């Protein structure tokens, strides 16, 4: 059953992806955005959507080794993804980003840094079913998701009940979800969504435990060790705006 508020359906079909990726020939003028073509021809570490979904359940084959799998959703221009990869060569790191240009910028940073343990894929965050089997991830990062501040834009918000259900589905027990945002409601609403549907209605308690929280990372530090600063953190610091952070751990069963 589709989770309430999810912007896209999730069919139970592992033979083909649910995410409908458009090929260059599907655009009236693909050269209007040259990255539509170049992101497909870049090569590793960039995976176009048509390749990425084929590694569902077999990411070790793509990375050439068995290792913990970490995921960043919404990589932007790739500063955080590259820095995590450099700092943690012991893990397999995957980033997903929907914008063509940003996937290329991410891939360039990884190549320039000589990183071989990370990939960037063009994919939509609402279609994680295409990419992962249950319990595939050891760690999940989301940094500065779009705020969509108006109530009528609720369906566009990534930080939602349906997304937290995905976090539960794809993190293995003991796995960690870390969220940073310069838009306070993105972080502040997480606790309520653990046992509500986002519209004030009770919902089954999700097996996630809040293990760290900061309403001002610049002042108090991140609520986890070994923090990797995002490009947005630097920009917000210059502007004098606070960045919030929250960490949750995937439990075996719902917390009381």
N, C-alpha and C positions, 0 to 999 in steps of 0.2 A: 504493500500500500504506500502511496506517495505521502511523505511527511508533510504536515500542514505548513503551507507557506513556501515549499520548495518551488523554485521557478521553472524546473524542468522535470519531466518524468524519468523514472529509473527502471526501465524494463529489465526483466530477468533474462537477458540474452547475452551470453558470453561469446557468441560466434561473430558478432559484429558490434562496433561501438555505438553507444547511444548519442554521443556528441557528433553532430553533423559538421564536419570540417569542410570548408569550401576550397576547392582546387583553384589555381589561377584562372583556368578557362571558364570558371563559373562567374567571374567578375566581368562586367561590361568593359572595364578598362583597368586591368590588373597593374599597369604601369603607373596608375595614379598613386599607388602605394608600392614602391619597388620591393619592400620587405615581404610582400605576399609571395613573391618568387624567391628572393634570396634566402629566406628562412628555410626553404625546402632544399636548397642547394648548399647550404653552409657546411653540413656534415657534423660529425661529433665534435663537441658535446651537445649539439642542438638536435632534438628529436621533434620533427613535425608530428602533428596529431595522428597522421596515418601510420606512423611507426610506433609512437608511444604506447598506444593501447595494446599492441601485440605482446608487450612484456608483462601483462597482467598475470600474476602468479609466478613469474620467472624473471624478476629483476636481477637476481644474481648472474643470469646469463648475459645481460647487457653490461653489467659492471665487471664481469669476469672473475667474481669472487663472492663468497658468502661473507656478509658483514651486516651490522645493524643498518636499517634503512631509515633515513631522515628525509622529511619533506618540508619544503617551504612553499606556501600558496601565495601567489601574487608577488613575484620577485622584483617587479619594477625594473630598474636598470642594472640590477645584479650585484650591488656592492655587498649586501649582507650575504648572499649566496656564496660569493667568491671568498669572503673573509671566513665564513664557517668552514668551507671546504679546505682552506689553507690551514686553519687551526685544528681541524679534526680529520686528518687523512685516514683514520681508522674506520670511518663510516662510509657507506654509500649514500650520497646526497643527491636528491632530485628536487628540482624546482619546477613549478608550473606557472605559466603566465599566458594570458589570453592575447596580448597585443603583439603583433608580428615584429615590430621594430624592437620592442623590449626583449624579445627572445634572442634576437641577434646581438643586442648590446650585452646581455648576460653571457652569451656564448663567447663573445670576444674577450670579456674580462676573465673568464675561466681559462681560455687558451693563453692569454698573455701572462697569467699567473702560473702556467704550466701544470694546471690541475687536471688529473686524470680520473679522479674519484667522484666527479659530479657531472650531472646532466641537467639541461634545461629543456623542458618540453612545452610546446604550445598546447594548452588545454584549459578547459573551463572548470572552475572549482566545484560546480554543481554535478559533475559527472565523474566523481572519484570511483564509482562502480566500474568504470571502464578500465581503470588503471591498477586497482588493488583488490586482492582478496581480503577477507576479514582478518584482522590481526596482523596485517603486513608491516605496519609502521612502528618504529621504536620512539620516534619523536616527530612532532609536527609544529611548525612555526607559521604564524600569521602576523605580519607587521603592517600596521597602518592601513587596514582595509578601508575602502571608500565609505564615508560617513552616512550618506543618504539620510540627512537629518529630518526630512519631512515625513510625517506619518504615512502619507499616501505612497511613499517609496519603500514601505516595509518589505515588500516582496523582493526588493533589490539588495537587501542587507545580507552580507555574508554571515555576520554574527547573529545567529538565529537558532531556534530550536532544531530545525532540520539539520543545520550544520553541526551542532553539538552531537546529534545522533550519529552523524557521519564520523565525528571524532571518536566516539565510542566504538563504532563498527570497525574502524581501520587501525586504531591503536591497539597494540597487544596489552594485556594486563601488565601494569607497571610502567607503561609508556607515558610520555609527558607531552602536554600541549602547552605552548607558550604563545601568548598574545600581547602585542604592544600596539598602542594607539594614541594619537594626539587628539582624538575625539572622545572625550570621557565616556559618553553613553555606550560606546562599543565595548568597553571593559566593564563598566558598572552594571550592565544588564546581564552579564554572564551568570552570576549567582542565581538570579531569579529564574533564568531559563533552565536551570538544572531540574526544576520540578514544576515548571509552567510552560505553556505552549506559545508564549509571546503575546497572547491576547488576554491574559489574566486568568485563563482557565488552568485548573490543576492538570498535571500530566505525570506519568510515572517518573520516579526519581532516577536520574541517569547515574551510572556508576563512575562518576568523576568526583574527585576530591580536590578542593582548592588547597594548594600547598604553598602558595606565595602570592602576595599582592603588594603593589606599590601605586600610590596615586601621584607620585612624582619621582620618577627614576633619577633625574638629575640631582635632586635633593637627597634622596634616601638610598639610592642605588637600586639595581634591578632585584626582583624577588627570586633570583636564582644566581648561582655562581657562574663565573666565566662568561659574562654577558658580552655579546658582540653588538657594537653600536650600529644602528642603521643610519643611512644617509638622512632620513627624515628626523631622527633624533638630533643630529647635528644642526639641521636647519631650524628645528623647533627651539633648540637651545639658544641659537643666535637671536631668534625672535622673542625669547623669554616665555615661550609657551611650554607647558608641562606635557610630558609623555607618561602614560600609565602602563602598567604591566600586570598580567595575571598568569599564574601557572597552575595547571590542573594535572592530576595523575589519574590514569585509567585504573579503576579498581576491578576486582573479580566480580563483585556484586554491588548493587547500589549502596551508597553510604546512607546512614540513618539521619 
